[in-house]
Amino acid sequence: MADLRTANERLTTYALTDALTGLPNRRALFDDLQRLLNRAVRDGTSVLVGCIDLDGFKAINDRYGHQVGDRFLQAVAQRLSLELRGSDLLARMGGDEFVVVGPGADMTDAPAPNGPQIDRGEPQLAARTLQQRATLATVGRFELGEQVLHYAGASVGVVALNPVGLSAEEALQLADARMYEVKRGRHQQAQSGQSGESDQSGQRVHPAPSAPKVEAIVPGTTAPHA
């Protein structure tokens, strides 16, 4: 009986885990996010939801192969995990997209939002802080086997949300829209040659990489980490 219970637990874990990165997968994310929203309604707090899209990932796969691409995804997952709060959940949605969710600030003293997205007060400040931390975690030098990749960072969009009447799917759609707003700003800056400015929310945006720079590691040497 104990063996059967252990086997069922392993199957459940496998079904909720991304095989490549070891992170929760899309199914686990939706379940956990809905529970987080329900708890936030009871506690009177906001919820932070962020989408992370790895600009230039297709170019890495196309030029250096899927093995290097897989190592890059694993390295990004590890760096993000180290930078996030213990209360945050990082998941891989699939492909080159990750999602982070976590409890936000108390909404008691926050100005009443016109809709589900909170763009003022402590909840919005918490969203900006998480967005900045997640962005910076993806910037820098990645050692990927015999290649070293210099990456300008992912497009990250984080929103603070009022959880009342909000579903997990709706919350993710709002975060996805924020991420694409950041992505558009980065590409516009890259085309104009600007080094990085603040967007409408006050968050500093890094220009998107046109093509990640890669160098070879000489056998017997170790390149320094970013």
KEKE-3310 file (N, C-alpha, C; in steps of 0.2 Angstrom, whole numbers, plus 5000, padded with zeros to 4 digits):
npx = (5004:5010:5019:5012:5006:5017:5021:5010:5011:5023:5020:5011:5019:5027:5018:5016:5027:5040:5050:5063:5068:5064:5055:5039:5025:5014:5001:5002:5005:4993:4984:4991:4991:4977:4974:4982:4976:4963:4966:4972:4960:4953:4963:4964:4974:4985:4990:5004:5009:5019:5025:5038:5048:5060:5069:5076:5078:5075:5085:5096:5094:5093:5105:5115:5110:5099:5103:5112:5102:5093:5102:5103:5090:5089:5099:5094:5082:5088:5094:5084:5076:5085:5085:5072:5058:5056:5042:5037:5032:5040:5037:5037:5030:5031:5041:5050:5045:5043:5034:5031:5023:5016:5012:5006:5006:4997:4981:4974:4977:4979:4975:4959:4957:4952:4950:4955:4969:4982:4989:4995:5002:5008:5006:5008:5022:5028:5026:5034:5047:5048:5048:5060:5070:5068:5071:5084:5090:5091:5100:5117:5131:5132:5137:5137:5141:5152:5151:5149:5137:5132:5120:5107:5096:5079:5062:5052:5036:5027:5013:5002:4988:4971:4963:4949:4936:4943:4950:4963:4967:4963:4971:4984:4983:4983:4996:5003:5000:5006:5019:5021:5020:5032:5041:5039:5043:5057:5061:5059:5068:5080:5080:5082:5094:5096:5101:5093:5079:5066:5050:5032:5027:5037:5047:5064:5069:5077:5086:5081:5090:5097:5103:5110:5126:5140:5153:5167:5172:5188:5196:5200:5200:5191:5177:5173:5159:5144)
npy = (4994:5006:5007:5009:5021:5030:5028:5034:5047:5051:5051:5061:5072:5072:5075:5088:5095:5103:5095:5098:5110:5107:5115:5120:5116:5122:5117:5116:5129:5136:5130:5134:5147:5151:5147:5156:5168:5166:5165:5178:5186:5183:5188:5201:5206:5211:5203:5198:5196:5190:5189:5182:5183:5176:5185:5183:5170:5160:5162:5158:5144:5141:5144:5138:5126:5114:5109:5118:5128:5122:5121:5135:5138:5131:5137:5151:5148:5144:5155:5165:5158:5160:5173:5177:5180:5170:5167:5168:5160:5152:5147:5137:5141:5135:5132:5147:5154:5160:5161:5171:5171:5179:5184:5200:5217:5224:5229:5239:5252:5256:5266:5265:5254:5256:5245:5228:5229:5236:5252:5261:5266:5255:5241:5243:5247:5236:5228:5234:5232:5218:5216:5222:5215:5202:5205:5209:5198:5190:5195:5196:5186:5169:5153:5140:5125:5123:5136:5153:5164:5181:5189:5201:5202:5197:5201:5207:5208:5213:5214:5221:5215:5216:5204:5201:5193:5189:5177:5164:5163:5176:5184:5180:5184:5198:5201:5196:5205:5216:5212:5212:5225:5230:5223:5229:5242:5239:5235:5246:5255:5248:5249:5263:5265:5268:5268:5263:5267:5274:5266:5269:5265:5269:5259:5254:5250:5238:5238:5227:5212:5211:5200:5187:5188:5177:5167:5156:5144:5141:5126:5119:5131:5143:5153:5169:5171:5182)
npz = (5000:5004:4994:4983:4986:4986:4973:4966:4971:4965:4952:4951:4955:4943:4933:4936:4934:4925:4914:4909:4916:4929:4935:4941:4930:4916:4920:4934:4937:4934:4944:4956:4955:4955:4968:4975:4971:4977:4991:4993:4991:5003:5012:5009:5001:4987:4972:4963:4947:4934:4917:4908:4894:4883:4874:4857:4859:4849:4839:4846:4847:4833:4828:4836:4840:4848:4860:4866:4867:4877:4888:4890:4894:4906:4913:4914:4922:4934:4938:4939:4949:4960:4962:4966:4978:4993:4994:4981:4966:4953:4936:4922:4907:4895:4880:4877:4888:4904:4920:4934:4950:4965:4982:4984:4990:5004:5001:5008:5011:4998:4983:4976:4963:4946:4938:4937:4937:4947:4948:4956:4972:4986:4981:4967:4967:4972:4962:4952:4958:4958:4944:4940:4947:4941:4928:4928:4933:4921:4913:4906:4907:4901:4903:4893:4890:4878:4874:4877:4881:4879:4885:4883:4891:4896:4891:4902:4911:4924:4934:4947:4955:4958:4967:4967:4960:4950:4938:4936:4923:4917:4925:4920:4907:4908:4913:4903:4893:4898:4898:4884:4881:4887:4879:4866:4869:4871:4859:4851:4857:4854:4840:4839:4844:4857:4875:4885:4894:4905:4905:4903:4916:4924:4925:4922:4906:4896:4881:4868:4863:4846:4841:4851:4858:4856:4862:4861:4873:4879:4879:4895:4902:4912:4911:4918:4929:4926)
capx = (5000:5014:5023:5007:5005:5023:5021:5005:5014:5029:5016:5008:5024:5029:5013:5015:5034:5043:5055:5069:5070:5062:5051:5032:5023:5008:4996:5004:5005:4986:4982:4994:4989:4970:4974:4984:4970:4958:4969:4972:4954:4952:4967:4963:4980:4985:4993:5009:5009:5024:5027:5045:5049:5067:5070:5082:5080:5075:5091:5101:5092:5094:5112:5119:5107:5094:5107:5114:5096:5091:5106:5101:5084:5090:5103:5089:5078:5091:5096:5078:5075:5089:5083:5065:5057:5054:5035:5036:5032:5042:5035:5039:5024:5033:5045:5055:5042:5042:5029:5032:5017:5017:5008:5008:5006:4990:4977:4970:4979:4980:4970:4954:4958:4947:4949:4959:4976:4983:4994:4997:5003:5012:5005:5012:5029:5030:5026:5040:5053:5049:5050:5067:5074:5068:5074:5092:5093:5092:5105:5124:5135:5130:5141:5133:5145:5158:5149:5148:5132:5131:5113:5105:5090:5072:5056:5048:5031:5024:5007:4999:4981:4966:4961:4942:4932:4948:4953:4970:4968:4963:4977:4990:4982:4985:5003:5006:4999:5011:5026:5022:5021:5039:5045:5038:5048:5064:5063:5060:5075:5086:5081:5084:5101:5096:5104:5089:5075:5060:5043:5026:5026:5043:5052:5069:5068:5084:5084:5081:5095:5095:5106:5114:5133:5142:5160:5169:5176:5194:5196:5205:5199:5184:5176:5170:5152:5142)
capy = (5000:5012:5008:5012:5028:5033:5029:5039:5054:5052:5052:5068:5077:5072:5078:5095:5097:5104:5090:5101:5114:5105:5120:5119:5117:5126:5115:5117:5136:5138:5128:5137:5154:5151:5146:5162:5173:5165:5167:5185:5189:5182:5192:5208:5208:5211:5198:5200:5191:5192:5185:5183:5180:5176:5188:5180:5163:5156:5163:5154:5137:5140:5145:5134:5120:5114:5107:5125:5131:5119:5124:5142:5138:5129:5143:5156:5146:5144:5162:5168:5155:5163:5181:5178:5179:5163:5167:5168:5154:5152:5141:5137:5140:5131:5136:5152:5159:5159:5165:5172:5174:5179:5188:5207:5222:5225:5234:5243:5259:5258:5269:5260:5254:5256:5238:5223:5231:5242:5255:5266:5264:5250:5236:5244:5248:5229:5225:5237:5229:5212:5216:5224:5209:5197:5207:5209:5191:5187:5199:5194:5180:5162:5148:5135:5120:5126:5142:5158:5169:5187:5190:5208:5201:5195:5205:5205:5212:5211:5218:5220:5214:5215:5197:5200:5191:5187:5171:5163:5165:5183:5187:5179:5189:5205:5201:5195:5212:5221:5210:5214:5232:5231:5221:5234:5247:5237:5235:5253:5258:5245:5252:5270:5265:5271:5263:5261:5272:5271:5266:5273:5264:5271:5254:5255:5245:5237:5237:5220:5210:5209:5193:5187:5187:5171:5166:5149:5143:5138:5120:5120:5137:5144:5160:5171:5173:5189)
capz = (5000:5004:4988:4978:4988:4984:4966:4964:4972:4960:4945:4952:4954:4936:4929:4937:4934:4918:4914:4907:4921:4936:4938:4940:4923:4915:4924:4941:4938:4935:4950:4961:4954:4957:4975:4977:4971:4982:4997:4993:4992:5010:5016:5007:4998:4980:4969:4958:4941:4929:4912:4906:4887:4882:4867:4854:4860:4843:4836:4849:4844:4826:4826:4840:4842:4854:4866:4869:4869:4883:4893:4892:4898:4913:4917:4916:4927:4940:4940:4942:4956:4966:4963:4968:4985:4995:4993:4974:4962:4946:4932:4914:4903:4888:4875:4880:4892:4911:4923:4941:4954:4972:4985:4984:4996:5007:4997:5013:5010:4991:4980:4973:4956:4941:4936:4941:4938:4952:4945:4961:4979:4987:4976:4960:4969:4973:4955:4948:4961:4956:4937:4939:4949:4936:4922:4929:4933:4915:4910:4908:4904:4902:4901:4890:4887:4875:4872:4882:4878:4882:4884:4885:4895:4894:4891:4908:4913:4931:4936:4953:4953:4963:4965:4968:4954:4944:4937:4934:4915:4916:4928:4916:4901:4910:4914:4896:4889:4901:4895:4877:4881:4888:4873:4861:4871:4870:4851:4848:4859:4850:4833:4839:4847:4864:4879:4890:4897:4909:4902:4906:4923:4928:4925:4917:4900:4893:4874:4866:4858:4840:4841:4857:4857:4859:4861:4863:4879:4877:4884:4901:4906:4915:4910:4924:4928:4926)
cpx = (5004:5018:5018:5006:5011:5023:5016:5008:5020:5025:5013:5013:5027:5025:5013:5022:5037:5049:5062:5072:5069:5058:5043:5030:5017:5003:4997:5003:4997:4983:4984:4991:4982:4970:4976:4979:4965:4960:4970:4966:4952:4956:4967:4970:4980:4989:4998:5009:5014:5025:5034:5046:5057:5068:5076:5083:5079:5081:5096:5100:5094:5101:5117:5116:5103:5097:5109:5107:5093:5095:5105:5095:5085:5094:5098:5085:5081:5093:5089:5076:5079:5087:5076:5064:5055:5046:5033:5036:5034:5040:5037:5032:5025:5037:5050:5051:5041:5037:5031:5025:5019:5013:5011:5006:4998:4987:4973:4971:4980:4974:4965:4956:4952:4945:4953:4966:4977:4989:4997:4999:5008:5012:5009:5019:5032:5031:5033:5046:5054:5051:5057:5071:5074:5071:5082:5094:5094:5097:5112:5126:5133:5134:5137:5137:5151:5157:5148:5143:5132:5124:5111:5098:5083:5068:5052:5042:5027:5019:5005:4992:4977:4963:4953:4939:4937:4950:4960:4971:4968:4969:4983:4989:4984:4993:5006:5005:5005:5018:5027:5023:5029:5043:5044:5043:5055:5066:5063:5066:5081:5086:5083:5091:5101:5098:5099:5085:5069:5054:5038:5025:5032:5049:5057:5069:5075:5082:5085:5087:5093:5098:5111:5122:5136:5149:5162:5173:5182:5195:5202:5204:5192:5183:5172:5163:5150:5141)
cpy = (5006:5013:5011:5019:5032:5034:5034:5046:5056:5054:5059:5073:5077:5075:5085:5098:5098:5099:5093:5106:5112:5110:5118:5120:5121:5124:5117:5125:5138:5136:5132:5145:5155:5151:5153:5168:5172:5167:5175:5189:5188:5187:5199:5211:5208:5205:5200:5194:5194:5187:5187:5179:5182:5179:5185:5173:5158:5157:5159:5146:5136:5140:5140:5127:5119:5112:5114:5128:5129:5121:5131:5142:5136:5134:5148:5154:5146:5151:5166:5165:5158:5170:5182:5177:5172:5162:5166:5161:5155:5146:5142:5136:5135:5136:5141:5157:5156:5163:5165:5174:5174:5184:5196:5211:5222:5230:5239:5250:5261:5261:5264:5260:5254:5249:5234:5225:5237:5245:5261:5262:5258:5244:5237:5245:5241:5226:5227:5233:5222:5211:5218:5218:5204:5199:5206:5202:5187:5190:5197:5189:5173:5157:5142:5129:5124:5133:5147:5163:5175:5190:5197:5207:5200:5201:5203:5210:5209:5216:5216:5220:5214:5209:5196:5198:5190:5180:5170:5165:5172:5186:5186:5183:5196:5206:5200:5201:5216:5219:5212:5221:5234:5228:5226:5240:5246:5237:5242:5256:5255:5248:5259:5271:5268:5266:5260:5267:5269:5271:5270:5271:5266:5265:5255:5249:5244:5235:5229:5218:5208:5201:5192:5185:5181:5170:5159:5149:5139:5132:5121:5126:5138:5151:5162:5172:5180:5191)
cpz = (5000:4998:4983:4979:4985:4976:4963:4966:4967:4953:4946:4951:4947:4932:4930:4937:4926:4918:4913:4913:4928:4939:4937:4933:4922:4919:4931:4942:4939:4941:4956:4961:4957:4965:4978:4977:4976:4989:4998:4994:5000:5014:5014:5004:4990:4978:4963:4953:4936:4923:4909:4899:4885:4874:4864:4855:4854:4839:4839:4847:4837:4824:4830:4842:4848:4860:4870:4871:4876:4889:4895:4896:4905:4917:4919:4922:4934:4942:4943:4948:4961:4967:4966:4976:4987:4994:4986:4971:4955:4942:4925:4911:4897:4884:4879:4885:4899:4914:4931:4944:4961:4975:4985:4990:4998:5003:5002:5011:5002:4988:4976:4966:4952:4938:4940:4942:4942:4949:4950:4968:4980:4983:4970:4961:4969:4966:4951:4951:4958:4948:4936:4941:4944:4930:4923:4930:4927:4911:4911:4904:4906:4899:4899:4886:4885:4872:4878:4878:4882:4880:4887:4890:4892:4894:4897:4910:4919:4932:4943:4952:4959:4962:4965:4961:4948:4944:4935:4927:4914:4919:4923:4909:4902:4911:4907:4892:4892:4898:4888:4876:4882:4882:4867:4862:4870:4863:4849:4851:4855:4843:4833:4842:4854:4869:4884:4894:4901:4904:4905:4914:4927:4928:4920:4912:4897:4885:4872:4862:4852:4838:4847:4855:4860:4857:4863:4869:4877:4882:4889:4904:4908:4914:4916:4923:4928:4933)
residu = (MET:ALA:ASP:LEU:ARG:THR:ALA:ASN:GLU:ARG:LEU:THR:THR:TYR:ALA:LEU:THR:ASP:ALA:LEU:THR:GLY:LEU:PRO:ASN:ARG:ARG:ALA:LEU:PHE:ASP:ASP:LEU:GLN:ARG:LEU:LEU:ASN:ARG:ALA:VAL:ARG:ASP:GLY:THR:SER:VAL:LEU:VAL:GLY:CYS:ILE:ASP:LEU:ASP:GLY:PHE:LYS:ALA:ILE:ASN:ASP:ARG:TYR:GLY:HIS:GLN:VAL:GLY:ASP:ARG:PHE:LEU:GLN:ALA:VAL:ALA:GLN:ARG:LEU:SER:LEU:GLU:LEU:ARG:GLY:SER:ASP:LEU:LEU:ALA:ARG:MET:GLY:GLY:ASP:GLU:PHE:VAL:VAL:VAL:GLY:PRO:GLY:ALA:ASP:MET:THR:ASP:ALA:PRO:ALA:PRO:ASN:GLY:PRO:GLN:ILE:ASP:ARG:GLY:GLU:PRO:GLN:LEU:ALA:ALA:ARG:THR:LEU:GLN:GLN:ARG:ALA:THR:LEU:ALA:THR:VAL:GLY:ARG:PHE:GLU:LEU:GLY:GLU:GLN:VAL:LEU:HIS:TYR:ALA:GLY:ALA:SER:VAL:GLY:VAL:VAL:ALA:LEU:ASN:PRO:VAL:GLY:LEU:SER:ALA:GLU:GLU:ALA:LEU:GLN:LEU:ALA:ASP:ALA:ARG:MET:TYR:GLU:VAL:LYS:ARG:GLY:ARG:HIS:GLN:GLN:ALA:GLN:SER:GLY:GLN:SER:GLY:GLU:SER:ASP:GLN:SER:GLY:GLN:ARG:VAL:HIS:PRO:ALA:PRO:SER:ALA:PRO:LYS:VAL:GLU:ALA:ILE:VAL:PRO:GLY:THR:THR:ALA:PRO:HIS:ALA)
# end
